[in-house]
Amino acid sequence: MTDDVRAGGAVADMTPTTAAGRYEDTSWGRARRWRPSRRGAGVALLLLIALVALMLTSNPRTGYLDPAAVDPSGSRAAANVLGDQGVSVLEARTTAEVAAAAKDATVLVTDATLISTSMLTDVLDADPARLVLIDPPSWSPTFERLAAGLEVSDTAGDDPVTPRCQLPVARRAGDAVLPGSRYDARAWVSSGAACYDSPESAALVVIPPRAGRPEVVLLGSGHPLTNDGLDEQGNAALALGLLGSRPELVWWRPVPTDPALAGQANATPLELMPVWVIPVLLQVLVACALVVWWRARRLGRLVVEPLPVVVRAGETTAGHARLLHANHARAEAAVHLRARARERIRVRLALPINISAARLATAAAHRTGRSPDQVAALLYGPEPTTDAQLVALGHDLDAVMVEVGGA
């Protein structure tokens, strides 16, 4: 017995040790025993600070046709290639910067919607050699002044198109991918050039220099200048040919904060609206007036149709009574009872419709032998406040109608 107790105690003493040993051998146990040293914590903290600083300082520029942007819609690749070819690329954001560097240079306009007539005049007075407009809208002052006679015909997709013109830049580039606007340039075919791919649907239009105006190039798509589209088909050759013909290139990306736009603050809303807004509004108003006239026309005569279900008058009365009872509408029920009694008494006594209450009560009292005050209290008295008063009122009105003879 003693040996068994000792053996059991030994086993009991060994069990926690063995279990603890197994526990300490696991990965979780080793992780619990590990304590970071001060040196390790310092190194980890320094790495974290360096990572945060790197994330804050390495924020790449992004933006559509931005010559320093590295995203797919940016144009850093095109700007770098032009720089490697010896072209000095100057990024300008204001009209003053463009006018100061536009002399005998190529001016690229990435957004013609932010250029006013006065801003365009300042740039033209600086005597640039070529203006390249990227997809200018037909309502912009730049399009109306520099591309008179052109019209936006349609838009195209991502399929490559062939130049089909004699412009050397387009012939050297060959097929290109130009998704975007197409222009009807048949008015300029004799003196200019319309490429990609027909005069009535051209993605590239070149208008020759005129008196006081430089050579104007309309490119219906900025895709060849983007990082994503520069290496497609002949886009790179086309971009270099259009922008690299001069040693200086002014890359103009207009901004709404341009000081030259300050003079537009006093313009009226009609002056700021595109020219197509008023005709479209007039068409919408005419269409709305036609719709109102159509929907408000006089309807025809009523069409009498048989009821799908015939409801007996007794059922209607009983249903109405149950609704009044469910809502405890004693006053409403009394009004209906008295109205029915007055109408039957009036018809029985052949009295006019507009008879006064006093005359009706007097006539009914003369017929029944009751006093006029008693009959008036029944026909025009106060509203009942309890169900018992309402039931008594109904019985009294029935008795008066029987006495008159209209039951």
Secondary structure per residue as TSV (DSSP state, phi and psi in degrees):
chain	resnum	aa	ss	phi	psi
A	1	M	-	360.0	-43.0
A	2	T	H	-66.4	-41.5
A	3	D	H	-62.2	-39.3
A	4	D	H	-63.8	-41.8
A	5	V	H	-64.1	-42.4
A	6	R	H	-64.1	-40.9
A	7	A	H	-63.8	-42.8
A	8	G	H	-62.7	-40.8
A	9	G	H	-63.7	-38.6
A	10	A	H	-64.3	-42.3
A	11	V	H	-63.1	-42.2
A	12	A	H	-63.8	-35.8
A	13	D	H	-71.7	-32.9
A	14	M	H	-79.4	-25.7
A	15	T	H	-64.1	-48.6
A	16	P	H	-61.5	-37.7
A	17	T	H	-64.5	-44.6
A	18	T	H	-64.5	-44.0
A	19	A	H	-63.5	-42.2
A	20	A	H	-64.0	-38.2
A	21	G	H	-62.2	-44.3
A	22	R	H	-62.0	-39.9
A	23	Y	H	-64.9	-41.9
A	24	E	H	-71.3	-20.7
A	25	D	H	-79.5	-12.2
A	26	T	S	-77.1	166.1
A	27	S	H	-64.9	-37.9
A	28	W	H	-64.8	-38.8
A	29	G	H	-64.9	-43.9
A	30	R	H	-62.9	-35.8
A	31	A	H	-66.8	-34.0
A	32	R	H	-71.1	-32.8
A	33	R	H	-74.8	-20.9
A	34	W	-	-77.4	133.2
A	35	R	-	-128.1	122.6
A	36	P	-	-67.1	141.4
A	37	S	-	-80.5	167.6
A	38	R	H	-64.9	-35.1
A	39	R	H	-66.4	-43.5
A	40	G	H	-64.2	-40.9
A	41	A	H	-64.4	-37.5
A	42	G	H	-65.8	-42.0
A	43	V	H	-63.7	-42.3
A	44	A	H	-63.1	-39.6
A	45	L	H	-65.3	-40.9
A	46	L	H	-64.6	-40.1
A	47	L	H	-63.3	-40.3
A	48	L	H	-64.2	-43.4
A	49	I	H	-63.4	-40.7
A	50	A	H	-64.8	-39.3
A	51	L	H	-64.6	-43.8
A	52	V	H	-63.6	-43.4
A	53	A	H	-63.4	-38.3
A	54	L	H	-65.0	-40.4
A	55	M	H	-66.2	-35.4
A	56	L	H	-76.5	-32.9
A	57	T	H	-92.6	-14.9
A	58	S	-	-106.5	45.2
A	59	N	-	-85.3	103.8
A	60	P	-	-71.2	150.2
A	61	R	-	-74.4	144.6
A	62	T	-	-134.1	158.1
A	63	G	-	150.5	148.7
A	64	Y	T	-68.3	123.9
A	65	L	T	57.1	31.7
A	66	D	-	-82.8	121.8
A	67	P	T	-67.2	-9.4
A	68	A	T	-112.5	3.3
A	69	A	-	-86.5	142.1
A	70	V	-	-107.1	0.2
A	71	D	S	-76.4	169.5
A	72	P	T	-57.1	-32.5
A	73	S	T	-87.8	-4.7
A	74	G	-	-77.8	179.4
A	75	S	-	-133.2	30.5
A	76	R	H	-66.3	-35.5
A	77	A	H	-64.1	-45.0
A	78	A	H	-64.7	-40.7
A	79	A	H	-64.4	-39.2
A	80	N	H	-67.2	-40.6
A	81	V	H	-65.2	-41.8
A	82	L	H	-62.9	-39.5
A	83	G	H	-63.8	-38.2
A	84	D	H	-66.1	-26.3
A	85	Q	T	-85.7	5.2
A	86	G	T	91.9	10.8
A	87	V	-	-91.3	128.8
A	88	S	E	-84.8	114.8
A	89	V	E	-100.0	117.9
A	90	L	E	-113.7	118.0
A	91	E	E	-83.5	125.5
A	92	A	E	-125.3	141.4
A	93	R	-	-115.2	-24.0
A	94	T	S	-114.3	163.0
A	95	T	H	-65.8	-37.2
A	96	A	H	-62.8	-41.1
A	97	E	H	-64.4	-39.8
A	98	V	H	-67.5	-45.9
A	99	A	H	-63.3	-32.0
A	100	A	H	-71.7	-24.1
A	101	A	H	-118.6	6.4
A	102	A	-	-85.1	-8.1
A	103	K	T	-59.2	117.5
A	104	D	T	55.6	27.6
A	105	A	S	-115.8	168.5
A	106	T	E	-91.5	127.6
A	107	V	E	-110.0	118.3
A	108	L	E	-97.8	122.8
A	109	V	E	-106.8	111.0
A	110	T	S	-83.8	-23.7
A	111	D	-	-145.4	101.8
A	112	A	G	-80.6	-7.9
A	113	T	G	-72.1	-18.9
A	114	L	G	-101.5	13.6
A	115	I	-	-109.6	122.1
A	116	S	-	-90.7	174.5
A	117	T	H	-64.2	-41.2
A	118	S	H	-66.8	-37.8
A	119	M	H	-64.2	-41.5
A	120	L	H	-65.1	-37.8
A	121	T	H	-62.7	-42.6
A	122	D	H	-61.4	-39.5
A	123	V	H	-71.1	-41.6
A	124	L	H	-65.2	-33.7
A	125	D	H	-65.7	-21.9
A	126	A	T	-77.5	-3.9
A	127	D	-	61.4	61.7
A	128	P	-	-74.6	160.2
A	129	A	S	-84.6	-32.8
A	130	R	E	-152.0	140.5
A	131	L	E	-115.0	123.4
A	132	V	E	-110.0	115.6
A	133	L	E	-105.2	128.0
A	134	I	E	-97.1	109.3
A	135	D	S	46.7	58.9
A	136	P	-	-75.0	136.9
A	137	P	-	-71.2	150.6
A	138	S	T	-66.9	-20.6
A	139	W	T	-89.8	-5.5
A	140	S	S	-74.4	148.7
A	141	P	H	-58.8	-32.3
A	142	T	H	-64.1	-44.1
A	143	F	H	-67.4	-43.9
A	144	E	H	-65.4	-31.7
A	145	R	H	-88.3	-38.6
A	146	L	H	-98.4	-20.3
A	147	A	S	-125.3	39.8
A	148	A	T	-62.2	134.5
A	149	G	T	101.0	-14.3
A	150	L	-	-91.8	153.6
A	151	E	E	-139.1	143.5
A	152	V	E	-77.1	116.1
A	153	S	E	-89.8	-48.8
A	154	D	E	-164.4	-168.3
A	155	T	E	-126.9	157.2
A	156	A	E	-127.4	167.1
A	157	G	-	-97.9	-150.7
A	158	D	S	-93.6	7.2
A	159	D	S	-73.6	138.9
A	160	P	E	-62.4	144.6
A	161	V	E	-125.3	153.6
A	162	T	-	-96.3	145.1
A	163	P	-	-59.4	-54.7
A	164	R	-	55.0	45.2
A	165	C	S	-151.7	174.1
A	166	Q	-	-99.8	9.3
A	167	L	-	-68.4	123.4
A	168	P	H	-58.7	-39.3
A	169	V	H	-61.4	-44.2
A	170	A	H	-70.7	-36.9
A	171	R	H	-66.8	-37.9
A	172	R	H	-69.1	-35.2
A	173	A	H	-73.5	-34.6
A	174	G	-	75.0	-149.8
A	175	D	S	-62.3	144.2
A	176	A	E	-142.6	159.6
A	177	V	E	-104.3	111.3
A	178	L	-	-131.8	71.7
A	179	P	-	-73.5	128.9
A	180	G	E	150.7	-149.3
A	181	S	E	-75.4	153.1
A	182	R	E	-125.8	144.7
A	183	Y	E	-118.7	144.0
A	184	D	E	-88.8	101.0
A	185	A	-	-112.0	27.5
A	186	R	G	-64.7	-23.3
A	187	A	G	-71.3	-17.5
A	188	W	G	-114.7	9.8
A	189	V	T	-66.2	-37.0
A	190	S	T	-67.3	-36.4
A	191	S	T	-109.0	-26.2
A	192	G	S	-109.2	-144.3
A	193	A	E	-146.7	142.3
A	194	A	E	-131.7	114.0
A	195	C	E	-123.8	160.9
A	196	Y	E	57.3	74.1
A	197	D	E	-136.7	-3.5
A	198	S	E	-144.6	154.9
A	199	P	T	-58.5	-31.7
A	200	E	T	-85.7	-6.5
A	201	S	E	-150.7	74.2
A	202	A	E	-108.6	135.4
A	203	A	E	-88.3	-18.2
A	204	L	E	-131.1	122.0
A	205	V	E	-127.4	129.6
A	206	V	E	-115.2	119.6
A	207	I	E	-104.1	123.0
A	208	P	-	-67.0	163.6
A	209	P	-	-62.1	145.1
A	210	R	B	-129.7	-178.5
A	211	A	T	-63.2	117.5
A	212	G	T	76.1	6.8
A	213	R	B	-132.9	140.5
A	214	P	-	-81.6	-178.7
A	215	E	E	-67.0	132.4
A	216	V	E	-114.1	129.8
A	217	V	E	-119.6	123.8
A	218	L	E	-107.2	118.9
A	219	L	E	-114.0	114.0
A	220	G	S	-71.6	-2.5
A	221	S	-	-146.4	135.0
A	222	G	S	-89.0	5.5
A	223	H	G	-60.1	-38.9
A	224	P	G	-64.2	-19.6
A	225	L	G	-92.4	-9.3
A	226	T	S	-82.7	159.0
A	227	N	T	-62.2	-30.5
A	228	D	T	-78.1	-29.6
A	229	G	T	-109.5	-1.3
A	230	L	T	-65.1	-34.4
A	231	D	T	-93.0	10.9
A	232	E	S	-91.3	128.9
A	233	Q	T	49.1	-129.5
A	234	G	T	-100.1	24.7
A	235	N	H	-61.6	-41.2
A	236	A	H	-63.6	-45.1
A	237	A	H	-64.3	-38.1
A	238	L	H	-66.2	-44.0
A	239	A	H	-63.9	-43.5
A	240	L	H	-66.4	-36.0
A	241	G	H	-69.3	-37.0
A	242	L	H	-77.8	-35.2
A	243	L	H	-103.1	-15.5
A	244	G	S	-105.6	15.8
A	245	S	S	-74.5	-19.0
A	246	R	S	-119.0	153.0
A	247	P	S	-70.3	-18.5
A	248	E	E	-117.3	134.9
A	249	L	E	-127.7	121.0
A	250	V	E	-98.5	112.4
A	251	W	E	-92.6	98.2
A	252	W	E	-96.7	113.0
A	253	R	-	-113.9	94.5
A	254	P	-	-62.1	151.4
A	255	V	-	-128.8	149.8
A	256	P	T	-64.9	-19.1
A	257	T	T	-88.6	11.7
A	258	D	-	-60.3	127.8
A	259	P	G	-57.4	-25.2
A	260	A	G	-66.8	-18.5
A	261	L	G	-86.5	-2.9
A	262	A	G	-63.8	-31.4
A	263	G	G	-69.7	-12.7
A	264	Q	G	-81.9	-4.1
A	265	A	G	-67.4	-28.9
A	266	N	G	-90.2	3.4
A	267	A	-	-71.2	147.6
A	268	T	-	-77.3	159.7
A	269	P	H	-58.9	-34.3
A	270	L	H	-65.6	-33.9
A	271	E	H	-72.6	-29.7
A	272	L	H	-82.3	-21.7
A	273	M	S	-75.2	144.4
A	274	P	-	-61.4	158.2
A	275	V	T	-67.6	-21.4
A	276	W	T	-85.8	-7.6
A	277	V	H	-67.3	-47.3
A	278	I	H	-63.6	-46.7
A	279	P	H	-59.0	-38.1
A	280	V	H	-66.8	-41.2
A	281	L	H	-62.9	-40.1
A	282	L	H	-62.9	-41.8
A	283	Q	H	-64.0	-39.6
A	284	V	H	-65.2	-41.0
A	285	L	H	-63.9	-42.2
A	286	V	H	-63.4	-42.2
A	287	A	H	-63.6	-41.7
A	288	C	H	-64.2	-40.6
A	289	A	H	-63.1	-40.8
A	290	L	H	-64.2	-39.8
A	291	V	H	-65.8	-41.6
A	292	V	H	-63.5	-42.7
A	293	W	H	-64.2	-38.0
A	294	W	H	-68.7	-43.7
A	295	R	H	-77.9	-21.4
A	296	A	T	-97.9	13.2
A	297	R	S	-66.3	155.9
A	298	R	-	-69.0	133.2
A	299	L	-	-79.6	161.7
A	300	G	-	-76.8	-176.9
A	301	R	-	-68.8	159.4
A	302	L	-	-67.7	141.9
A	303	V	-	-103.7	122.3
A	304	V	-	-87.3	126.0
A	305	E	-	-127.8	146.4
A	306	P	-	-66.7	143.0
A	307	L	-	-67.6	140.3
A	308	P	S	-68.8	-26.5
A	309	V	S	-136.5	134.0
A	310	V	-	-98.4	122.3
A	311	V	-	-106.6	126.7
A	312	R	-	-69.1	151.3
A	313	A	H	-64.5	-35.4
A	314	G	H	-63.9	-39.6
A	315	E	H	-66.4	-39.6
A	316	T	H	-62.1	-43.0
A	317	T	H	-65.0	-42.5
A	318	A	H	-65.7	-40.2
A	319	G	H	-64.3	-40.7
A	320	H	H	-63.6	-40.1
A	321	A	H	-65.6	-38.8
A	322	R	H	-66.3	-36.0
A	323	L	H	-64.5	-43.0
A	324	L	H	-64.9	-39.6
A	325	H	H	-68.1	-39.2
A	326	A	H	-65.2	-30.3
A	327	N	T	-98.3	7.4
A	328	H	T	54.1	39.1
A	329	A	-	-89.1	71.0
A	330	R	H	-66.8	-39.6
A	331	A	H	-64.1	-42.1
A	332	E	H	-65.2	-40.3
A	333	A	H	-64.7	-39.7
A	334	A	H	-64.1	-38.7
A	335	V	H	-60.3	-43.7
A	336	H	H	-66.0	-43.2
A	337	L	H	-62.2	-46.0
A	338	R	H	-68.5	-37.7
A	339	A	H	-63.2	-41.5
A	340	R	H	-65.3	-41.4
A	341	A	H	-66.2	-43.9
A	342	R	H	-62.5	-39.4
A	343	E	H	-67.9	-41.3
A	344	R	H	-69.0	-38.8
A	345	I	H	-65.5	-42.3
A	346	R	H	-62.6	-42.7
A	347	V	H	-66.9	-41.3
A	348	R	H	-64.3	-37.0
A	349	L	T	-91.5	3.7
A	350	A	T	57.3	47.2
A	351	L	-	-97.4	155.7
A	352	P	-	-68.6	162.5
A	353	I	T	-67.2	-39.2
A	354	N	T	-92.0	30.0
A	355	I	-	-68.8	145.4
A	356	S	-	-76.2	163.2
A	357	A	H	-65.2	-39.5
A	358	A	H	-64.8	-43.5
A	359	R	H	-66.5	-39.4
A	360	L	H	-65.1	-42.4
A	361	A	H	-65.6	-38.9
A	362	T	H	-65.8	-42.7
A	363	A	H	-65.6	-42.8
A	364	A	H	-66.8	-36.9
A	365	A	H	-65.7	-38.8
A	366	H	H	-64.1	-33.5
A	367	R	H	-79.1	-35.1
A	368	T	H	-96.0	-15.5
A	369	G	S	85.9	1.7
A	370	R	-	-83.4	169.8
A	371	S	-	-80.5	149.8
A	372	P	H	-59.3	-36.0
A	373	D	H	-64.6	-39.0
A	374	Q	H	-65.5	-42.9
A	375	V	H	-67.9	-39.5
A	376	A	H	-64.2	-37.2
A	377	A	H	-64.4	-35.1
A	378	L	H	-72.6	-43.2
A	379	L	H	-82.2	-29.0
A	380	Y	H	-133.5	20.8
A	381	G	-	-77.2	-171.8
A	382	P	-	-69.8	162.5
A	383	E	-	-76.1	142.3
A	384	P	-	-71.2	145.7
A	385	T	-	-106.5	-12.8
A	386	T	S	-130.6	165.1
A	387	D	H	-65.6	-35.3
A	388	A	H	-64.2	-40.6
A	389	Q	H	-66.2	-36.6
A	390	L	H	-66.8	-40.5
A	391	V	H	-66.2	-41.5
A	392	A	H	-64.1	-38.8
A	393	L	H	-62.8	-40.2
A	394	G	H	-63.3	-43.0
A	395	H	H	-64.1	-42.9
A	396	D	H	-63.8	-40.7
A	397	L	H	-66.0	-38.4
A	398	D	H	-63.2	-38.6
A	399	A	H	-66.2	-41.2
A	400	V	H	-63.3	-41.6
A	401	M	H	-66.2	-35.4
A	402	V	H	-66.4	-40.8
A	403	E	H	-66.2	-35.6
A	404	V	H	-70.9	-31.4
A	405	G	T	106.6	16.1
A	406	G	-	-106.2	11.9
A	407	A	-	-71.3	360.0
